[in-house]
Amino acid sequence: AKKVFRCCKVARYDAPSFRDMGFVRDMGGIGAHNEEDYRTVVEFANRPWAFNVDCKAQCLERTFEGAEKKPPVKLLIFDFDGALTLYTFMPEDPRCSTDLKFTPNDPVKQRYVQYNFETPYLEGSRVEQLVSLLNSLADDPDTGERRVLAILTINEAGAIAVLNVLRMAGLANSFSAIWTLSTRIGQPGGVYQEGKEWKTFTLPQQIAEGHYKPSVIQSILASPSAWFPQLSGNAPETQVLTDLSLPNIVLVDDERETSS
C-alpha cells in the first residue's frame, strides 16, 4: 500500500506511576503532556503544506505529486488507543461491547473517563480540550466546508465498545464512523453515525482481519461507502468525501509505522 502523505504522530511515553496503576508502559494521548498539541493538529489540518518531513514538529506532509495545488484536508482518521486515550481501559461489563446505548452508573463512567482521557500531568480538563480540538477540526476555516472525522483502531472488544467509551466522555458525536480491526468473533467491527443515531455494520472482511492501516485507507479510497454506509443516503458526509484522494486524508496515530 502507498504511504500516507499527511500524518500526525502522537508522542508515546512510559509512566512511572499512573494514578493507582503503578508503572504503565507505552502511554500516549494528544495533549497529555503538552497543550500545544491541540493547536499543532488544528494548524496542520488547516495548512498541511506548511509542514514537511524535515521539520521537528510531530505533524508532517510528505512530498507527493500535486502538492503544489495544496489539496484540502477532507478526512481525519484518528487512532483510539494512545491517541485519543492516554491508555485504554475497557469496561468489563459485556454490555459495553454489544449495547449501543450502554450507560454505566456515574461513578463507573467517571472512573473510565478519568483513566482513559484525563491527564494527571497538566491542570484543567483534557476532555474539554479534546472537545474543542474536534470541533475545530470539523470545519475548514478557509473554505467553510465540513471535514469528516473517523476512528481506525485495533481493538478486540469491537466498535461498539470504543463508541461507548467515547460516549462516556462526550466525544462520540464528533465522529462519523468507528472501525476496529482484529475484533473478536461476534462483535461488530464498524459503527457509523446517521443523523444522531449510531448503527452497526460489517467491515470488508479481508481488511477487518488484518492489522495494516494503510491497506484500510486504500480500501476507503476505492470504496468510501463500504466504510461510510451513510453515503448511500443524503448524509452530509457525501459531499465532503466526493472525489476523495490520498492527499485529502490525515492520519493521527501514535504508531509511526502505520503511516508508512
Steps between C-alpha positions, in 0.01 A plus 500: 500500500607857440632718778261741664612847391373690804527375855524614863711287733381507861783474753531179702652467846530272803330619819692406817186543711167547323228575756463179707618271219873525569736474200320509162694455176429657159245763595403785272221750444478827311568781746582267790828680569489808278196716426672623182400165346145625445611813314752303295243248376251773407766702317611189315146418388459859381838535325677163465723635223674719760642186665757271343686183587812691608339716766503397863126524548313176541269585209646463153411507134707283267582605147242378250392574144258793498610637837541845345120514455459481880211251507280551807462256786161327476539197726685465831546144626593466868640204683320439829753335730779741593377776270159595635550302820812516715474125545190294432306343786187322380201425729464135599122515468423298180219742412763760414590294190146417391263780604509822298332681787705354785500750788693413819430668830670833565789373719594237240471751215712757684767241572534396135501861382770586751722201420456505123490870419596736781868575553661522845793691351328831418237714668150532359280255314652312208150386397397864455813558294421199282144623443637836389761332278246278324262792446783705350597216266144444377498810277754639254549869595600598146216336305240467775450141391453220747766239564421139590654343812529123552680254726708205381645283775596145591271388782368153575199638689361646178356824370204517741736487798715781360186702429373454855828608657493812281139565599597497867726797432257678265731454200308258279285741299804664342561184295320360198629144528707273723688202358669234712739243354558151646168509682383190689262275308144612555588863574430764231813651346323813382253760623389813319297804591200590287319806622535463875467122499785249511469178301722194458638360176746240380842605375643354180613162638851471357592842635324455834709195583828682447706753692628713212341844509635629166312210335182627662561848363548360149173309540322819612625679190383215277156472662409776750146367548636169630645692794238776523162328444320834549633605158222295339253763623506877517749524787715816519809278469404426140599841368819515707632162390421539131817455290699408810870442435796407717623859551158589646560264795684564828586208726538581872674209668753412770665237277729646237510177297125515438557793267774330299 
